[in-house]
């Protein structure tokens, strides 16, 4: 009998503590953020309003059925659906990982490049920046393997780490890569990074001329101004079996052309 009372008391205490905790969280200024992340984990992502959508791909997605590419979503909730739903958006551009560091090349870049163009989708390529190689060597690796040409999307530099470098050292390396690639293609590259990384390390005067591609999930708007927004890394797209990053162009469609290589 005594053991039974102890169990009942423990259950009551657990319920009370849990209730207090839930009330405390809901009254916390952090509750909206917590709620968004719960939504992000347990539900499919919402499709933000945009006139132009795209995807980021690499060898991770393996073989893609480009003739089936499209984003299905519910027109009422705007949640992206794995299967056909009441709405569908076309994929206007696809950004393929081309290179990383001074020597690495994505093994699917040539296959993806040819297939993307054949499907009538705008091709783009990005370089994942390494801290273990010089900016010049990394730029040459990208120029030799990205395969960009007139009519493609401007080159993209993916910068996400600072390692043991100082902020000034990182900025110097990044600017060197950008300068080399800009002189080659005669257009300014885009910079991909997270909102927090951009605000902390790349928010100086030297980077004002560059357009940013911000990855920021589980939010209504990215926490840093940008032209392109990677709003999820858990997107469903017809023709792709794995999760895929989905992007929204945050300006009007007519402004998209200023990010195209014209030489």
N, C-alpha and C positions, 0 to 999 in steps of 0.2 A: 504493500500500500504506500509506504514511504517513497519507494522508488518511482511509483506511478506519479505521485505528487511532484517529485523533482523533475520528471520529464515534462509534465504539464507546465510547471513554472518556467522551465528552460524555453519551451515553445512560446509562452506568453512574452518573456523577456526578448526573445529573438524578433517576434512580431513588432513589439514596441520600438526596439532599437532600429529595425528596418524602416518602420514608418517615420521615425524621427529623421533618419538619414535621408529618406526620399524627400521629405518636406524641406530639409535643409538644402538639398541639392536644387530643388525646384525654386527656392527663394534666392539661390545664389546667382550672382551676376554671370557665372560661368554656365548656367543651365542651357541657354540657347546653343552654345558651342557643343556641350555634351549631347544635347538632343540631335544636333546635326550629324554628329559622328555615329550615334546609334542608328539614325536613319541611313547613313552611308554604309554601315556594316551589314545591316539586315535587309535593306531594300535596294532595288536597282536604281542607278543614278538618274537624276532629272536632266532633261535636255534644255539648256538655256536658249533663250531667243537669239537667233542669228540668221543671216542670209547665206552664210557659207560655213560648212562643216568639213572637218578633215580628221585623219587618223595618223598616229605614229606607229611605225612597225620596225621590226628587226628580225633576226633569225629565230627569235623566241616564238613568233607566230607561225613559223614553218611555212607550209604550202598554203597559199591563199587562193580561193576561187574568186578571181577579180570580176567575173561576169555576174556574180551574185551580190556584190558589195552594196550595202545600204543600211541605214539606221532605222529600225522599227521602234515606234513609241506610241504611247497612249495619248491621244490628243487632249484628254481631260486632265490627267495627272502629269503629263509630259514625262513620265518615267519611261526609260529605255527598256524595250522588251527583247527577249531572246528570239521569240517567234513573231510571226506577223501580227500586227496590231492595227489600230484604227488610223495610224499615221505613219508616214515613211519619209525620211530625208535622204537625199543623195549625198555621197561623199565626193566633195569637190577637189580635195587635195590629199595626198598621202606623202608623209615624210618618212623616208627610210634611213635607218642608221647606216652610215657609210663606213666610218672609221673611228678608231679610238687610239689615242696616244700617237706614237711615231711609226708604229709598224702594223698594228692590228687593222684588219679589214673585215667587215661583216660578211659572212660567207653567202648571204642571200642578197647582197646589194645589187648585183648585176641582174639576177633573176627578177627581183622586185622592180628595178628600174624599167626593164623592158616591159614587164606585165602592166605596170601602172600606166605607162604611156599608151600601150595598146588598148587599155580600157578607157582611154579618153579622160583620165584623171590627171590633174596637175601634179607633177613629180617634184619632190623636194628631198634634200639630203642633209643629214646633220653629223657633226663630229663630236664625240664625247671627249671632253678635255681631260688630259692627264697631267699630274704634277710631277711625273717621273721623266718627262721628256721636254726638250726645248720647244718653245712656241713655233719656231721656224720649221723644225722637223715635223711637228704635228700638222702644220699648215700644208707642207708638201705632201704628206700622206693623204690628206683630204683632197687636194687638187688633183692628185694622180688617180684617185679611186672613186670620187663622188660621181663623176660623169655628168655634171651639170652643163647645160647649154642654154642658148637663147630660148625663152619661152617657159623655162622652168622657174620654180620658186627660188627666191634668194637663198644663199647658203645659210646654215644655222649652226651656231656653236652652243653646245650643251655644257654649261658650267655649274657644278654642284658641290665641289669640295675645295677647301682651302688648305687642308693638311697642316703642316708646320710653317707654311709661308705666312708672312705678314700680309695685311690687306694691300699695302702698296706693291709688294712683290707679285701678288696675284693679279692685281689690276694691270701691272706692266706686262706680264705674260699674256693676259687675255687681249689687251690692246694690240700687242705685236701680231698675234694670230689674226685678229680682225683686219688689221692694216694690210697684211700680206694677201689675204683672201679677197679683200675689197679691191685692191689694185689689179688682181687677176680678172675678176668678173665685172669690174667697173660698176659695182653696186654694193651698198652696205649690207653686211650680213645681219641676220637676226640673232638675238641672244636668248637662249632658253635657260631658265633657272626657276627656283622656287621663289615665292613672294618674299619669304623671310631672308633668303640669301641675297636677293637683289637689294632689298632695303638695307641690309647690313653692310654689304661689300661693294655693290655695283651701282650705288646711287649717288655717284659723284659727277662733277661737271663734264669729265671726259666721256661719260657714257650718255650724255643727253642727246647726241645726234643719232643714237641707235634705238631701234624698235625692239621691244621685249616680247618674249613668248613665255608666259608665266604658267607654271604648274601649281595649282592650288585646288585642293579637293574639299568636299563637304562644306562648301560656303556658297552663299548666294551671289557673291561677287569676289573676284580676286583682290587680295589686300595690297596690290601694287598695280599701278597703271600699266596697261599693256594693249597691244594690238591683237595678239593671239592668246587664247586662254585654254590650256589643257585642264579641263574641268573634272576628268575622271581617269583613273587607270584601271577601272573595272567595267569597261564598256562592252556591250554586246554589238557585234556587227555581222550581218549576214555574210557568209563566205569565209569567216574566220572562226576557227574552233576554240582558240584561246581568248582570254581577256585581252582587250586592246585599249590603248590610250585614245581618247576622243577629244578633239579640239573644236573650239568655236572662234571664228573671226569676229572681232568685236566692233568692227566698223561696217559701213554700208558696202554692198557688193562692188560698187564702182570704184571704191578705194583699194580693193584687193589687187588691182593691176599695178599699183606702185611697188609691190613686193615681187614683181616678176623681173627676171633677168632680160634685159633688152639689147645686149651686145653679144 
